[in-house]
Amino acid sequence: MLALGLSGPVAITAILMIALSAGFFGVVFGNRFGVQSPDAEAVLLLSSILCILSLPLFITLTSGM
């Protein structure tokens, strides 16, 4: 994050936000307006599964910052 000029708590927050799963609003809005997208649901499921791996990794990497 030094390339972006970020350091300290702001850099840690940005890195951890990258490690989070995709938001569910695409699925919610699709259901609300009657447009169901299997792609949005698949991305949500896949990113939630990958979040289980990425969050601990990024928390470990940022613990020394």
N, CA, C and O atoms as a GROMACS GRO file, in nm:
protein
  260
    1MET      N    1   0.082  -0.120   0.000
    1MET     CA    2   0.000   0.000   0.000
    1MET      C    3   0.086   0.126   0.000
    1MET      O    4   0.036   0.237  -0.012
    2LEU      N    5   0.215   0.107   0.013
    2LEU     CA    6   0.304   0.222   0.008
    2LEU      C    7   0.300   0.289  -0.128
    2LEU      O    8   0.321   0.410  -0.138
    3ALA      N    9   0.273   0.212  -0.233
    3ALA     CA   10   0.266   0.270  -0.367
    3ALA      C   11   0.151   0.370  -0.378
    3ALA      O   12   0.157   0.463  -0.458
    4LEU      N   13   0.048   0.352  -0.298
    4LEU     CA   14  -0.065   0.443  -0.299
    4LEU      C   15  -0.051   0.555  -0.196
    4LEU      O   16  -0.137   0.642  -0.186
    5GLY      N   17   0.056   0.553  -0.121
    5GLY     CA   18   0.078   0.655  -0.020
    5GLY      C   19   0.002   0.630   0.109
    5GLY      O   20  -0.015   0.721   0.190
    6LEU      N   21  -0.044   0.508   0.130
    6LEU     CA   22  -0.118   0.474   0.251
    6LEU      C   23  -0.026   0.407   0.352
    6LEU      O   24   0.064   0.332   0.315
    7SER      N   25  -0.050   0.435   0.478
    7SER     CA   26   0.027   0.368   0.583
    7SER      C   27  -0.058   0.362   0.709
    7SER      O   28  -0.161   0.428   0.721
    8GLY      N   29  -0.013   0.281   0.803
    8GLY     CA   30  -0.081   0.270   0.931
    8GLY      C   31  -0.219   0.209   0.922
    8GLY      O   32  -0.244   0.120   0.841
    9PRO      N   33  -0.310   0.258   1.006
    9PRO     CA   34  -0.445   0.201   1.013
    9PRO      C   35  -0.522   0.210   0.881
    9PRO      O   36  -0.602   0.121   0.850
   10VAL      N   37  -0.498   0.314   0.804
   10VAL     CA   38  -0.568   0.327   0.676
   10VAL      C   39  -0.525   0.216   0.581
   10VAL      O   40  -0.609   0.158   0.512
   11ALA      N   41  -0.396   0.186   0.576
   11ALA     CA   42  -0.346   0.080   0.489
   11ALA      C   43  -0.398  -0.056   0.535
   11ALA      O   44  -0.438  -0.138   0.452
   12ILE      N   45  -0.398  -0.080   0.665
   12ILE     CA   46  -0.448  -0.208   0.718
   12ILE      C   47  -0.596  -0.225   0.683
   12ILE      O   48  -0.639  -0.332   0.642
   13THR      N   49  -0.674  -0.119   0.701
   13THR     CA   50  -0.817  -0.125   0.668
   13THR      C   51  -0.838  -0.153   0.519
   13THR      O   52  -0.922  -0.235   0.483
   14ALA      N   53  -0.762  -0.087   0.434
   14ALA     CA   54  -0.774  -0.108   0.290
   14ALA      C   55  -0.738  -0.251   0.251
   14ALA      O   56  -0.806  -0.312   0.169
   15ILE      N   57  -0.633  -0.304   0.309
   15ILE     CA   58  -0.590  -0.441   0.279
   15ILE      C   59  -0.696  -0.541   0.324
   15ILE      O   60  -0.727  -0.635   0.251
   16LEU      N   61  -0.750  -0.523   0.443
   16LEU     CA   62  -0.852  -0.616   0.492
   16LEU      C   63  -0.982  -0.604   0.414
   16LEU      O   64  -1.053  -0.703   0.398
   17MET      N   65  -1.015  -0.486   0.365
   17MET     CA   66  -1.135  -0.471   0.281
   17MET      C   67  -1.119  -0.547   0.150
   17MET      O   68  -1.217  -0.600   0.097
   18ILE      N   69  -0.997  -0.552   0.097
   18ILE     CA   70  -0.971  -0.628  -0.026
   18ILE      C   71  -0.994  -0.776  -0.002
   18ILE      O   72  -1.038  -0.847  -0.091
   19ALA      N   73  -0.963  -0.824   0.119
   19ALA     CA   74  -0.973  -0.967   0.150
   19ALA      C   75  -1.117  -1.012   0.176
   19ALA      O   76  -1.144  -1.132   0.179
   20LEU      N   77  -1.209  -0.918   0.194
   20LEU     CA   78  -1.348  -0.955   0.223
   20LEU      C   79  -1.419  -1.009   0.100
   20LEU      O   80  -1.376  -0.988  -0.014
   21SER      N   81  -1.528  -1.079   0.124
   21SER     CA   82  -1.606  -1.133   0.012
   21SER      C   83  -1.688  -1.023  -0.054
   21SER      O   84  -1.707  -0.915   0.002
   22ALA      N   85  -1.736  -1.054  -0.174
   22ALA     CA   86  -1.819  -0.959  -0.248
   22ALA      C   87  -1.950  -0.936  -0.173
   22ALA      O   88  -2.000  -1.024  -0.104
   23GLY      N   89  -2.004  -0.817  -0.187
   23GLY     CA   90  -2.130  -0.786  -0.121
   23GLY      C   91  -2.247  -0.859  -0.183
   23GLY      O   92  -2.241  -0.903  -0.298
   24PHE      N   93  -2.352  -0.871  -0.108
   24PHE     CA   94  -2.470  -0.945  -0.152
   24PHE      C   95  -2.576  -0.855  -0.216
   24PHE      O   96  -2.684  -0.903  -0.250
   25PHE      N   97  -2.545  -0.728  -0.234
   25PHE     CA   98  -2.647  -0.636  -0.285
   25PHE      C   99  -2.687  -0.666  -0.429
   25PHE      O  100  -2.800  -0.638  -0.467
   26GLY      N  101  -2.597  -0.722  -0.509
   26GLY     CA  102  -2.634  -0.761  -0.645
   26GLY      C  103  -2.744  -0.865  -0.645
   26GLY      O  104  -2.836  -0.858  -0.726
   27VAL      N  105  -2.735  -0.961  -0.554
   27VAL     CA  106  -2.838  -1.064  -0.542
   27VAL      C  107  -2.967  -1.004  -0.486
   27VAL      O  108  -3.076  -1.036  -0.534
   28VAL      N  109  -2.954  -0.919  -0.385
   28VAL     CA  110  -3.072  -0.858  -0.323
   28VAL      C  111  -3.148  -0.770  -0.423
   28VAL      O  112  -3.270  -0.782  -0.436
   29PHE      N  113  -3.076  -0.684  -0.495
   29PHE     CA  114  -3.142  -0.598  -0.592
   29PHE      C  115  -3.201  -0.679  -0.707
   29PHE      O  116  -3.309  -0.648  -0.756
   30GLY      N  117  -3.131  -0.783  -0.749
   30GLY     CA  118  -3.184  -0.870  -0.854
   30GLY      C  119  -3.315  -0.935  -0.813
   30GLY      O  120  -3.410  -0.940  -0.891
   31ASN      N  121  -3.320  -0.984  -0.691
   31ASN     CA  122  -3.444  -1.044  -0.640
   31ASN      C  123  -3.554  -0.941  -0.625
   31ASN      O  124  -3.671  -0.969  -0.651
   32ARG      N  125  -3.517  -0.822  -0.582
   32ARG     CA  126  -3.616  -0.715  -0.560
   32ARG      C  127  -3.684  -0.674  -0.691
   32ARG      O  128  -3.805  -0.650  -0.694
   33PHE      N  129  -3.606  -0.667  -0.799
   33PHE     CA  130  -3.659  -0.620  -0.926
   33PHE      C  131  -3.689  -0.733  -1.023
   33PHE      O  132  -3.713  -0.708  -1.142
   34GLY      N  133  -3.689  -0.856  -0.974
   34GLY     CA  134  -3.728  -0.969  -1.056
   34GLY      C  135  -3.627  -1.012  -1.159
   34GLY      O  136  -3.662  -1.079  -1.257
   35VAL      N  137  -3.502  -0.975  -1.140
   35VAL     CA  138  -3.396  -1.014  -1.233
   35VAL      C  139  -3.299  -1.103  -1.156
   35VAL      O  140  -3.211  -1.053  -1.086
   36GLN      N  141  -3.315  -1.231  -1.168
   36GLN     CA  142  -3.230  -1.324  -1.094
   36GLN      C  143  -3.109  -1.358  -1.180
   36GLN      O  144  -3.123  -1.399  -1.295
   37SER      N  145  -2.992  -1.340  -1.124
   37SER     CA  146  -2.869  -1.366  -1.198
   37SER      C  147  -2.792  -1.480  -1.133
   37SER      O  148  -2.744  -1.465  -1.021
   38PRO      N  149  -2.780  -1.592  -1.201
   38PRO     CA  150  -2.699  -1.702  -1.147
   38PRO      C  151  -2.553  -1.662  -1.131
   38PRO      O  152  -2.482  -1.714  -1.044
   39ASP      N  153  -2.507  -1.570  -1.217
   39ASP     CA  154  -2.368  -1.526  -1.207
   39ASP      C  155  -2.343  -1.450  -1.077
   39ASP      O  156  -2.242  -1.471  -1.011
   40ALA      N  157  -2.435  -1.361  -1.040
   40ALA     CA  158  -2.420  -1.285  -0.916
   40ALA      C  159  -2.422  -1.379  -0.796
   40ALA      O  160  -2.345  -1.360  -0.702
   41GLU      N  161  -2.507  -1.477  -0.800
   41GLU     CA  162  -2.514  -1.573  -0.689
   41GLU      C  163  -2.388  -1.658  -0.682
   41GLU      O  164  -2.339  -1.688  -0.573
   42ALA      N  165  -2.334  -1.697  -0.798
   42ALA     CA  166  -2.212  -1.778  -0.801
   42ALA      C  167  -2.093  -1.699  -0.751
   42ALA      O  168  -2.008  -1.752  -0.678
   43VAL      N  169  -2.085  -1.571  -0.790
   43VAL     CA  170  -1.974  -1.487  -0.743
   43VAL      C  171  -1.982  -1.469  -0.592
   43VAL      O  172  -1.879  -1.473  -0.524
   44LEU      N  173  -2.101  -1.448  -0.540
   44LEU     CA  174  -2.117  -1.433  -0.395
   44LEU      C  175  -2.074  -1.559  -0.322
   44LEU      O  176  -2.003  -1.551  -0.222
   45LEU      N  177  -2.115  -1.675  -0.371
   45LEU     CA  178  -2.077  -1.801  -0.308
   45LEU      C  179  -1.927  -1.824  -0.316
   45LEU      O  180  -1.864  -1.859  -0.216
   46LEU      N  181  -1.869  -1.806  -0.433
   46LEU     CA  182  -1.726  -1.829  -0.451
   46LEU      C  183  -1.642  -1.732  -0.368
   46LEU      O  184  -1.544  -1.773  -0.305
   47SER      N  185  -1.680  -1.605  -0.367
   47SER     CA  186  -1.601  -1.509  -0.290
   47SER      C  187  -1.615  -1.532  -0.140
   47SER      O  188  -1.521  -1.505  -0.064
   48SER      N  189  -1.729  -1.582  -0.095
   48SER     CA  190  -1.745  -1.615   0.047
   48SER      C  191  -1.657  -1.733   0.086
   48SER      O  192  -1.598  -1.734   0.194
   49ILE      N  193  -1.648  -1.831  -0.002
   49ILE     CA  194  -1.561  -1.946   0.026
   49ILE      C  195  -1.415  -1.904   0.026
   49ILE      O  196  -1.338  -1.945   0.113
   50LEU      N  197  -1.375  -1.823  -0.073
   50LEU     CA  198  -1.236  -1.778  -0.079
   50LEU      C  199  -1.201  -1.683   0.035
   50LEU      O  200  -1.084  -1.672   0.073
   51CYS      N  201  -1.300  -1.615   0.089
   51CYS     CA  202  -1.278  -1.524   0.202
   51CYS      C  203  -1.229  -1.601   0.325
   51CYS      O  204  -1.153  -1.548   0.406
   52ILE      N  205  -1.273  -1.726   0.337
   52ILE     CA  206  -1.229  -1.810   0.449
   52ILE      C  207  -1.078  -1.828   0.444
   52ILE      O  208  -1.014  -1.840   0.549
   53LEU      N  209  -1.021  -1.831   0.325
   53LEU     CA  210  -0.876  -1.845   0.310
   53LEU      C  211  -0.804  -1.710   0.311
   53LEU      O  212  -0.697  -1.697   0.370
   54SER      N  213  -0.863  -1.612   0.246
   54SER     CA  214  -0.792  -1.485   0.229
   54SER      C  215  -0.787  -1.400   0.355
   54SER      O  216  -0.686  -1.334   0.381
   55LEU      N  217  -0.894  -1.398   0.434
   55LEU     CA  218  -0.893  -1.314   0.554
   55LEU      C  219  -0.784  -1.350   0.653
   55LEU      O  220  -0.710  -1.261   0.696
   56PRO      N  221  -0.770  -1.478   0.693
   56PRO     CA  222  -0.660  -1.510   0.786
   56PRO      C  223  -0.522  -1.477   0.728
   56PRO      O  224  -0.433  -1.433   0.800
   57LEU      N  225  -0.506  -1.498   0.598
   57LEU     CA  226  -0.379  -1.468   0.534
   57LEU      C  227  -0.348  -1.318   0.542
   57LEU      O  228  -0.239  -1.280   0.582
   58PHE      N  229  -0.444  -1.235   0.505
   58PHE     CA  230  -0.421  -1.091   0.506
   58PHE      C  231  -0.413  -1.036   0.648
   58PHE      O  232  -0.341  -0.939   0.671
   59ILE      N  233  -0.483  -1.094   0.743
   59ILE     CA  234  -0.470  -1.051   0.883
   59ILE      C  235  -0.329  -1.080   0.932
   59ILE      O  236  -0.269  -0.997   1.001
   60THR      N  237  -0.276  -1.197   0.897
   60THR     CA  238  -0.138  -1.231   0.935
   60THR      C  239  -0.039  -1.136   0.870
   60THR      O  240   0.056  -1.092   0.934
   61LEU      N  241  -0.060  -1.106   0.743
   61LEU     CA  242   0.032  -1.017   0.672
   61LEU      C  243   0.030  -0.875   0.727
   61LEU      O  244   0.133  -0.808   0.725
   62THR      N  245  -0.084  -0.829   0.774
   62THR     CA  246  -0.092  -0.692   0.825
   62THR      C  247  -0.064  -0.680   0.974
   62THR      O  248  -0.061  -0.569   1.027
   63SER      N  249  -0.043  -0.790   1.042
   63SER     CA  250  -0.021  -0.783   1.187
   63SER      C  251   0.108  -0.711   1.222
   63SER      O  252   0.121  -0.660   1.334
   64GLY      N  253   0.204  -0.707   1.132
   64GLY     CA  254   0.330  -0.640   1.160
   64GLY      C  255   0.334  -0.495   1.116
   64GLY      O  256   0.437  -0.430   1.131
   65MET      N  257   0.225  -0.442   1.064
   65MET     CA  258   0.226  -0.304   1.012
   65MET      C  259   0.209  -0.204   1.124
   65MET      O  260   0.207  -0.083   1.098
   0.00000   0.00000   0.00000
